[in-house]
Amino acid sequence: MVNVKAEIAALREMTPAQLREKYLEVFGEPTRTGNKAFLFKRIAWRIQSLAEGGISERARQRAVELARDADIRTTMPRLPKTTPGAAERTVVGKVANTGRAAIPGTVLARRYKDRMIEVTVLPKGFEWDGEVYRSLSAIAKAVTGSHWNGHLFFGLRDGDRK
């Protein structure tokens, strides 16, 4: 146990390049990351696991059971293929908060003061009223004349509309 503590203490003093070498040593394969905190945690776990044993066979089997029942995405979703004449997707109201902007080609719609505001999501920006804007907040400001959070204005995030 003292040896494990000493090895982990030595890890704290290593540079990211040295941690990458140590990673190769303990895992037997190179790593692509240079994140010092991540490498430290992974290597420390591996050193402890090798010295004290890994998880029990019972725990390993339970993890396999849980993973088998889980709906896990292993790849990023692909963007839909657009074909000439295909209908555009229109989002009205709230959509799930994914933490990122909608898929390019999506049309965000919102009624504001008896006027329908329709914004098309582009790969880099948003189009409204024949102009391209960098953010939804810029469009919301152009529409209302005051600062708004663009995601909130178009109902893409939880919160109350004013």
N, C-alpha and C positions, 0 to 999 in steps of 0.2 A: 504494500500500500504506500509506503514511503517513496518507493521508486516511481509510482504513478504520479504522486503529488509533485515530485521533483521534475518529472517530464512535462507535466502540465504547466508548472511554473516557468520552465524553460521556453515553452511555447509562447508565453506572454511577451517575451523579449525578442521574438523572431520577427523579421521583416516579412512582407507578403511573399517575396521570392523564396525565402527560406521555408515558409509555411507550405508553399507549393511543392517544394522538394520533399518535405516531411510527409505531405499528403500522398505523394507517389510512393514513398517508402511504406506507409502503413496501409494504404488501400490497394497498392499494386497497379494503379492506373493514374494517368495524369488528370489534372483538373483544369477546367477552362476559366475558372474564376480567379480573381485577384483580391477578393473581398476579405480583408484580414479577419474581421469578426466571424464571418461564416466559416472560414478555414479553421480558425481556432476552435470553434464549437465542434465541428465535424471531427477534427483530429483528436481533440480531447475525449470525445465520446468513443472513438475507435480505440484509443489507448486503454480507456477504462474497460471497454467491452472485451478486448483481448486479454487483459490482466484478470478480470473478475468473472468473465463469462458473459455471453450475450443474454438475450431474453430467454425465458424458459420455453420448452417445446409447447407447453399448453398455451402460453401467450402467443407464440408464433402461429399456432393453429387457429386461435381465435381471430387474429389479425387477418388471416387468409379467408376465414368465413365472412368477416365484415367486408373485406375488399370484394369478395365475390358478389355480395348483395348490393354493393354501392354502384351508383350511376356516375361513373367517373369519365370525364372528357379527357382524352389523351392528346388531342390536337386542337388547334384553334379552329373555330368555325370558318368556313370559306365564305367569301362574299358571293352573293347571288349573281349568276350570270345574267347580264342584261341583253335582251334581244330587241331589235327594232320593233317598235309598236307595242312593247310590253307595258302593261299598266304600272304607273309609279305607285309606291306604297305611301299611303297617307296616314299619319299618326295624329289623332285628335284626342286631346285629354292626356291623362297620365299614362306613362309606360314605366316598365321596371327600371330602376336605377342601376345601371351596369357600371357606373363610374367612368364611362367614356361616351363620346358622341355617337349619334346614330350612324347607321350604315350609309355610305354615299348613295345618293339616288332617293333617299327617303324624303318625303315632303312633310314638314311640320306645319300644322295649321292651328291657328288660334284666332278667335274673334276678339277684337279690341275696339270699343266705342263704335259699334255697328259697322266695323270694317273687318273683313277677313284677311288675316295676315298669313301668307303661305311662304315658307322658307324651304328651299331645296338644299339638302346636305350635299356638299361637294367633297372630293377627296382631301382638299386643303381649303377649308372655309365653308361659307354659306352664301347662297344667292337669294336676294330679296329685292324685288322691285327693279330688276335689271342690273343690280350692282352686287359685287362680291365683297363680303365682310369676313374678317378674321374670326369673329366670335359671335355667339348668339347674344351676348350682352350688348355688343355694338348695335345689333339690329334692334334689340329691345329699347335701347336709348334713342335710336333714330325714330322709332315708332311713337314712343311716349314722350320724348323730350326730357326724360329724367333717367337716372341710373337704375337699372334693374339687373338682377342675376338672370342671365339668359336662360339657363336651364329651368329656373323657377318660373319665369315668364311664360315659357312654352309648355310647362307642365311635365318636364322631364325629371323633376326631382320632387320629393315630398316636401310639403310646406303649404302655407295658405297663399292663395293669389289675392292681390289687393284689388 
